[in-house]
Amino acid sequence: MELRYFEISEFDSKDLKGSGTNMNPEFLQMIDQARAVAGIPFKINSGFRTVARNQMLPGAKSNSSHLKGMAADIACVDSVSRLKIITAALSVGFRRVGVHSKFIHIDNDDTKPAACWVY
């Protein structure tokens, strides 16, 4: 699969080099498309996560969509970028968005209800 704006390694779990290959292909196509729509760079803070990595993170859910390769946290610290990222994500079909002061979580896990939340 060819991505226009990302390298698969950007989605690696911090504890397992090469694990970005575990990302869901549909998710990767959607985030690449969202990046094009937003027109700003997306820095991935967290993509795929191993169970060990997920357990290390305070507040991470045991059923995190990151474990399935269906989620990413995109670095974001200003309101203008936040709006661009969220608007782009929704426009390409992401149904789940979490807003933190330092990142935007997006996922396309269809086993979970559509939702928007704040951390």
C-alpha positions as CSV (number, residue, x, y, z in Angstrom):
1,M,0.0,0.0,0.0
2,E,1.3,3.4,-0.9
3,L,0.7,6.4,1.4
4,R,1.2,9.9,0.2
5,Y,1.8,11.7,3.5
6,F,3.1,9.0,5.9
7,E,5.7,6.3,6.3
8,I,4.4,3.1,8.0
9,S,7.2,3.4,10.6
10,E,5.5,6.6,11.9
11,F,2.8,4.2,13.3
12,D,5.2,1.8,15.1
13,S,4.6,1.1,18.7
14,K,7.3,2.8,20.7
15,D,8.5,-0.6,22.0
16,L,8.5,-2.6,18.7
17,K,10.2,-1.4,15.6
18,G,8.4,-2.4,12.4
19,S,5.0,-2.8,14.2
20,G,3.4,-0.1,12.1
21,T,2.8,-2.9,9.6
22,N,0.0,-4.0,12.0
23,M,-2.0,-1.0,11.2
24,N,-5.4,-1.6,9.5
25,P,-5.1,-0.7,5.8
26,E,-8.4,1.0,5.7
27,F,-7.4,3.2,8.6
28,L,-4.2,4.1,6.9
29,Q,-6.0,5.1,3.7
30,M,-8.4,7.2,5.7
31,I,-5.8,9.1,7.7
32,D,-3.8,9.7,4.5
33,Q,-6.9,11.2,2.9
34,A,-7.7,13.2,6.1
35,R,-4.1,14.7,6.0
36,A,-4.7,15.8,2.4
37,V,-8.0,17.4,3.3
38,A,-6.6,19.2,6.4
39,G,-3.7,20.6,4.4
40,I,-1.4,20.6,7.4
41,P,1.2,18.0,8.6
42,F,0.1,15.3,11.0
43,K,2.7,14.2,13.6
44,I,1.7,10.7,14.9
45,N,2.2,10.4,18.6
46,S,0.8,6.9,18.8
47,G,-0.4,4.5,16.2
48,F,-0.2,0.8,16.7
49,R,0.4,-0.3,20.3
50,T,1.6,-3.5,21.7
51,V,-0.3,-4.8,24.8
52,A,2.8,-4.0,26.9
53,R,3.0,-0.5,25.6
54,N,-0.7,0.1,26.1
55,Q,-0.5,-1.1,29.7
56,M,2.2,1.4,30.4
57,L,0.1,4.4,29.4
58,P,-2.0,6.0,32.2
59,G,-5.6,6.0,31.3
60,A,-5.3,3.7,28.3
61,K,-8.2,1.3,27.9
62,S,-7.6,-2.5,27.8
63,N,-9.8,-2.6,24.6
64,S,-8.0,0.4,22.9
65,S,-8.4,0.6,19.2
66,H,-4.6,1.2,19.0
67,L,-4.2,-2.5,19.8
68,K,-6.0,-3.3,16.6
69,G,-4.1,-0.8,14.5
70,M,-7.3,1.2,14.0
71,A,-6.4,4.4,15.9
72,A,-3.8,7.2,16.0
73,D,-3.1,10.1,18.2
74,I,-2.1,13.2,16.2
75,A,0.0,15.9,17.9
76,C,-1.9,19.2,18.2
77,V,-1.6,22.1,20.5
78,D,-3.5,25.0,18.8
79,S,-7.1,25.5,18.1
80,V,-6.8,26.3,14.4
81,S,-5.0,23.0,13.7
82,R,-7.4,21.2,16.0
83,L,-10.3,22.3,14.0
84,K,-8.6,21.4,10.7
85,I,-7.7,17.9,11.9
86,I,-11.2,17.2,13.4
87,T,-13.0,18.5,10.3
88,A,-10.8,16.6,7.9
89,A,-11.2,13.4,10.0
90,L,-14.9,13.6,10.1
91,S,-15.1,14.4,6.4
92,V,-13.3,11.2,5.3
93,G,-15.5,9.0,7.5
94,F,-13.8,8.7,11.0
95,R,-16.6,8.3,13.5
96,R,-14.6,8.5,16.7
97,V,-12.7,11.5,17.9
98,G,-11.0,12.3,21.2
99,V,-9.8,15.7,22.0
100,H,-6.8,16.3,24.4
101,S,-5.0,19.6,24.9
102,K,-1.9,18.0,23.2
103,F,-3.4,15.6,20.6
104,I,-6.4,14.5,18.7
105,H,-7.3,10.8,18.8
106,I,-9.1,9.4,15.7
107,D,-10.2,5.8,15.1
108,N,-12.4,3.8,12.8
109,D,-13.1,0.9,15.1
110,D,-16.5,-0.3,13.9
111,T,-17.0,-2.4,17.1
112,K,-17.5,0.8,19.1
113,P,-20.2,3.4,18.8
114,A,-19.6,6.7,17.1
115,A,-18.4,9.2,19.7
116,C,-16.6,12.4,20.5
117,W,-14.9,12.9,23.9
118,V,-12.4,15.0,25.7
119,Y,-9.6,13.8,27.9
